[in-house]
Amino acid sequence: AAPGEYAELLVALDLLEEYAGPGRPGNVYDRVAREAVRPDGGRVRAWVYLAAAPLARRLAQTGTEIPGGDWLRR
C-alpha cells in the first residue's frame, strides 16, 4: 500500500481480524510487529496477527497442529 493508505489498510485488517486495540479483552487476534524475510532475503518489519489468549488456549486444547507450521502447504 502507498504510505498515505497504510493507516486505512490497517483499519480494514483490524476489522477483518477482530482486533480492537492493544490488550482489549474482545480481541480474537492481537496485532504485533515482527521481522519478516522477503523472497530476496531482505528483512522488513511487518504487522502480524496472532491468536489472542482465549483463542490460543482453545486452539491448544482442541486445534489440529499443522506439520511444519506452513498452512499453505497443508
Stockholm file with secondary structure:
# STOCKHOLM 1.0

chainA/1-74         AAPGEYAELLVALDLLEEYAGPGRPGNVYDRVAREAVRPDGGRVRAWVYLAAAPLARRLAQTGTEIPGGDWLRR
#=GR chainA/1-74 SS CCGGGHHHHHHHHHHHTTCCSTTCTTCSEEEEEEEEECTTSCEEEEEEEEECHHHHHHHHHHCCCCGGGCTTCC
#=GC SS_cons        CCGGGHHHHHHHHHHHTTCCSTTCTTCSEEEEEEEEECTTSCEEEEEEEEECHHHHHHHHHHCCCCGGGCTTCC
//
